[in-house]
Amino acid sequence: MRSYIALAATAVVLAGCAAQPFTSHYTDPLPGFWWGALHGLIAPFSLIGSFFDPSIRAYAAPNAGWWYDLGFVIGLAALFSGGASRYPN
């Protein structure tokens, strides 16, 4: 059990050191709410594609912040909550 905790703690520490690209390289407007919603809808497919092509990302690293995150979560919810209405109460 302790080895699993040590492994998880090591993974969290190493993930905290991951670098993000600088936003100063981008001259276009950063992705906002609507791009976040689109990326949320296609995130599972982007994840599968990223196994074969490392340049494919499921989440836009330089984004507009909170609005992009909200759109991303709404896009994921719209994709995965469709099966909830399949079985009526």
ZASE-318953 format. One line per field, with one value per atom (N, C-alpha, C): residue number from 0; atom name; x, y, z. Coordinates in Angstrom, 2 decimals. Example, Ala and Ser with C-alpha at 12.3 -4.5 7.8 and 13.67 -1.06 7.14 Angstrom:
BEGIN
n (0  0  0  1  1  1)
atom (N  CA  C  N  CA  C)
xx (13.19  12.30  13.20  12.85  13.67  12.90)
yy (-5.69  -4.50  -3.30  -2.25  -1.06  0.03)
zz (7.80  7.80  7.80  7.08  7.14  7.87)
// end
This chain:
BEGIN
n (0  0  0  1  1  1  2  2  2  3  3  3  4  4  4  5  5  5  6  6  6  7  7  7  8  8  8  9  9  9  10  10  10  11  11  11  12  12  12  13  13  13  14  14  14  15  15  15  16  16  16  17  17  17  18  18  18  19  19  19  20  20  20  21  21  21  22  22  22  23  23  23  24  24  24  25  25  25  26  26  26  27  27  27  28  28  28  29  29  29  30  30  30  31  31  31  32  32  32  33  33  33  34  34  34  35  35  35  36  36  36  37  37  37  38  38  38  39  39  39  40  40  40  41  41  41  42  42  42  43  43  43  44  44  44  45  45  45  46  46  46  47  47  47  48  48  48  49  49  49  50  50  50  51  51  51  52  52  52  53  53  53  54  54  54  55  55  55  56  56  56  57  57  57  58  58  58  59  59  59  60  60  60  61  61  61  62  62  62  63  63  63  64  64  64  65  65  65  66  66  66  67  67  67  68  68  68  69  69  69  70  70  70  71  71  71  72  72  72  73  73  73  74  74  74  75  75  75  76  76  76  77  77  77  78  78  78  79  79  79  80  80  80  81  81  81  82  82  82  83  83  83  84  84  84  85  85  85  86  86  86  87  87  87  88  88  88)
atom (N  CA  C  N  CA  C  N  CA  C  N  CA  C  N  CA  C  N  CA  C  N  CA  C  N  CA  C  N  CA  C  N  CA  C  N  CA  C  N  CA  C  N  CA  C  N  CA  C  N  CA  C  N  CA  C  N  CA  C  N  CA  C  N  CA  C  N  CA  C  N  CA  C  N  CA  C  N  CA  C  N  CA  C  N  CA  C  N  CA  C  N  CA  C  N  CA  C  N  CA  C  N  CA  C  N  CA  C  N  CA  C  N  CA  C  N  CA  C  N  CA  C  N  CA  C  N  CA  C  N  CA  C  N  CA  C  N  CA  C  N  CA  C  N  CA  C  N  CA  C  N  CA  C  N  CA  C  N  CA  C  N  CA  C  N  CA  C  N  CA  C  N  CA  C  N  CA  C  N  CA  C  N  CA  C  N  CA  C  N  CA  C  N  CA  C  N  CA  C  N  CA  C  N  CA  C  N  CA  C  N  CA  C  N  CA  C  N  CA  C  N  CA  C  N  CA  C  N  CA  C  N  CA  C  N  CA  C  N  CA  C  N  CA  C  N  CA  C  N  CA  C  N  CA  C  N  CA  C  N  CA  C  N  CA  C  N  CA  C  N  CA  C  N  CA  C  N  CA  C  N  CA  C  N  CA  C  N  CA  C  N  CA  C  N  CA  C  N  CA  C  N  CA  C  N  CA  C  N  CA  C)
xx (0.83  0.00  0.87  1.94  2.81  3.49  3.79  4.44  3.50  2.20  1.23  1.13  1.16  1.10  2.36  3.50  4.76  4.77  4.26  4.20  3.25  2.10  1.15  1.74  2.42  3.03  4.12  4.90  5.95  5.34  4.25  3.58  3.04  2.46  1.92  3.03  4.15  5.27  5.85  6.03  6.58  5.60  4.30  3.32  3.29  3.59  3.63  4.77  5.76  6.92  6.74  5.63  5.41  5.33  6.00  6.04  4.92  4.37  3.35  3.98  3.49  4.06  3.75  4.64  4.45  3.36  2.54  1.46  1.95  3.17  3.67  3.93  3.97  4.20  2.93  1.79  0.52  0.03  -0.21  -0.72  -2.23  -2.78  -4.23  -4.89  -6.20  -6.88  -6.82  -6.67  -6.62  -7.99  -8.02  -9.31  -10.16  -11.43  -12.36  -13.43  -14.62  -15.72  -16.10  -16.32  -16.81  -15.77  -14.50  -13.44  -13.35  -13.55  -13.55  -14.67  -15.87  -16.99  -16.71  -16.12  -15.77  -14.71  -13.69  -12.63  -13.16  -14.15  -14.77  -15.53  -16.20  -16.95  -16.03  -14.88  -13.99  -12.85  -12.86  -11.76  -11.51  -12.53  -12.22  -11.55  -11.97  -11.37  -9.95  -9.74  -8.39  -7.46  -7.99  -7.17  -6.70  -7.60  -7.23  -6.23  -6.45  -5.52  -4.15  -4.10  -2.81  -1.93  -2.53  -1.72  -0.87  -1.36  -0.69  0.10  -0.31  0.37  0.54  1.75  1.95  1.61  1.43  1.10  -0.38  -1.20  -2.64  -2.83  -3.52  -3.78  -5.28  -5.74  -7.16  -7.57  -6.61  -6.89  -5.93  -6.44  -5.59  -4.83  -3.51  -2.70  -2.73  -2.51  -2.72  -4.17  -4.96  -6.38  -6.77  -8.02  -8.50  -8.80  -8.58  -8.76  -10.11  -10.78  -12.00  -13.08  -13.25  -14.29  -14.00  -12.75  -12.39  -12.67  -12.29  -12.53  -14.01  -14.83  -16.28  -16.81  -16.40  -16.83  -16.37  -15.16  -14.63  -15.47  -15.80  -16.60  -18.01  -18.60  -19.94  -19.90  -18.85  -18.71  -18.60  -17.80  -17.69  -19.02  -19.71  -21.00  -22.03  -22.01  -22.96  -22.68  -21.42  -21.07  -21.42  -21.11  -21.27  -22.60  -23.40  -24.66  -25.81  -25.58  -26.65  -27.21  -26.41  -26.88  -27.70  -27.74  -28.47  -29.98  -30.48  -31.91  -32.36  -31.46  -31.80  -32.70  -32.46  -33.25  -34.14  -35.44  -36.34  -36.50  -36.89  -37.09  -38.29)
yy (-1.19  0.00  1.26  1.23  2.40  2.68  1.61  1.83  2.53  2.25  2.92  4.40  4.69  6.09  6.83  6.20  6.83  7.03  6.07  6.20  7.34  7.43  8.50  9.87  9.96  11.23  11.64  10.68  10.99  11.47  10.84  11.26  12.67  13.01  14.36  15.40  15.10  16.04  16.24  15.17  15.29  16.00  15.77  16.46  17.95  18.32  19.73  20.48  19.76  20.37  20.52  20.08  20.14  21.59  21.88  23.25  23.46  24.64  25.03  25.96  25.95  26.86  28.32  29.20  30.62  31.17  32.05  32.65  33.80  34.27  35.39  35.01  33.72  33.26  33.34  33.54  33.51  34.93  35.22  36.54  36.51  35.35  35.23  35.30  35.58  35.55  34.14  34.09  32.81  32.13  30.79  30.10  30.47  30.73  31.13  30.07  30.53  29.63  28.66  29.17  28.31  27.29  27.69  26.72  25.68  26.10  25.16  24.14  24.61  23.70  22.69  23.18  22.28  21.28  21.75  20.85  19.84  20.23  19.28  18.20  18.57  17.58  16.58  17.02  16.13  15.58  15.84  15.42  13.91  13.05  11.61  11.18  11.77  11.45  12.01  13.19  13.76  12.92  12.37  11.51  10.28  9.65  8.47  8.86  10.00  10.45  10.79  11.25  11.61  10.39  9.20  7.98  7.74  8.17  7.92  9.12  10.33  11.55  12.48  12.65  13.46  14.94  15.42  16.83  17.11  16.09  16.27  16.45  17.51  17.80  17.84  17.36  17.37  18.71  19.44  20.67  21.74  22.91  23.99  24.60  24.46  24.94  26.46  27.25  28.69  29.02  29.29  29.59  30.84  31.24  32.47  32.32  31.14  30.96  30.36  31.00  30.47  30.18  31.06  30.85  29.62  29.41  28.22  26.96  27.00  25.84  25.54  26.56  26.37  25.73  26.23  25.65  24.21  23.91  22.55  21.59  21.99  21.14  20.97  22.02  21.92  21.00  21.09  20.20  18.75  18.47  17.10  16.61  17.47  17.09  16.81  17.61  17.39  16.07  15.70  14.45  13.24  13.27  12.09  12.00  13.04  12.97  12.51  12.27  11.83  10.47  9.58  8.25  8.24  9.35  9.39  9.28  9.70  9.66  8.34  7.39  6.12  5.27  5.28  4.46  5.36  5.36  6.21  5.66  6.54  6.13  5.27)
zz (0.00  0.00  0.00  0.78  0.85  -0.47  -1.22  -2.51  -3.50  -3.41  -4.28  -3.93  -2.64  -2.21  -2.65  -2.51  -2.93  -4.45  -5.19  -6.64  -7.04  -6.40  -6.70  -6.34  -5.20  -4.80  -5.78  -6.24  -7.23  -8.53  -8.97  -10.21  -10.09  -8.93  -8.74  -8.75  -8.09  -8.05  -9.45  -10.20  -11.55  -12.49  -12.33  -13.18  -12.87  -11.65  -11.28  -11.93  -12.42  -13.07  -14.58  -15.11  -16.55  -17.01  -18.10  -18.63  -19.64  -19.65  -20.61  -21.64  -22.88  -23.88  -23.53  -23.94  -23.68  -24.58  -24.03  -24.82  -25.68  -25.48  -26.27  -27.73  -28.04  -29.40  -30.26  -29.65  -30.36  -30.63  -31.89  -32.25  -32.44  -32.73  -32.88  -31.51  -31.47  -30.18  -29.57  -28.27  -27.58  -27.62  -27.60  -27.63  -26.42  -26.67  -25.62  -25.38  -25.01  -24.63  -25.74  -26.94  -28.02  -28.46  -28.48  -28.80  -27.68  -26.44  -25.32  -25.44  -25.85  -26.03  -27.15  -28.24  -29.34  -28.91  -28.21  -27.76  -26.74  -25.94  -25.01  -25.75  -26.84  -27.62  -28.31  -28.77  -29.52  -28.66  -27.35  -26.48  -26.50  -26.44  -26.48  -27.79  -28.88  -30.18  -30.27  -29.70  -29.67  -28.81  -27.72  -26.87  -27.63  -28.36  -29.15  -30.24  -30.89  -31.93  -31.38  -30.12  -29.53  -29.27  -29.22  -29.07  -30.32  -31.47  -32.73  -33.24  -32.86  -33.31  -32.11  -31.58  -30.39  -30.55  -31.77  -31.96  -31.72  -31.58  -31.31  -29.81  -29.43  -28.02  -27.79  -26.65  -26.32  -25.70  -25.15  -24.41  -24.90  -25.26  -25.74  -24.57  -24.57  -23.44  -23.32  -24.36  -24.20  -24.52  -23.49  -23.72  -22.94  -23.09  -22.48  -20.99  -20.42  -18.99  -18.62  -17.68  -17.08  -18.12  -19.10  -20.10  -20.96  -21.30  -22.06  -21.24  -19.97  -19.10  -18.98  -18.84  -18.75  -20.03  -21.17  -22.44  -22.59  -22.15  -22.23  -21.39  -20.18  -19.30  -19.85  -20.39  -20.98  -22.20  -23.01  -24.16  -23.75  -22.72  -22.22  -21.66  -20.92  -20.34  -21.44  -22.48  -23.58  -24.28  -24.36  -25.03  -24.18  -22.89  -22.05  -21.32  -21.27  -20.55  -21.42  -22.69  -23.58  -23.22  -22.65  -22.27  -20.99  -20.27  -19.00  -19.21  -20.35  -20.59  -21.21  -21.35  -21.99  -21.12  -19.82  -18.90  -18.04  -18.33  -17.53  -16.12  -15.23  -13.81  -13.66)
// end
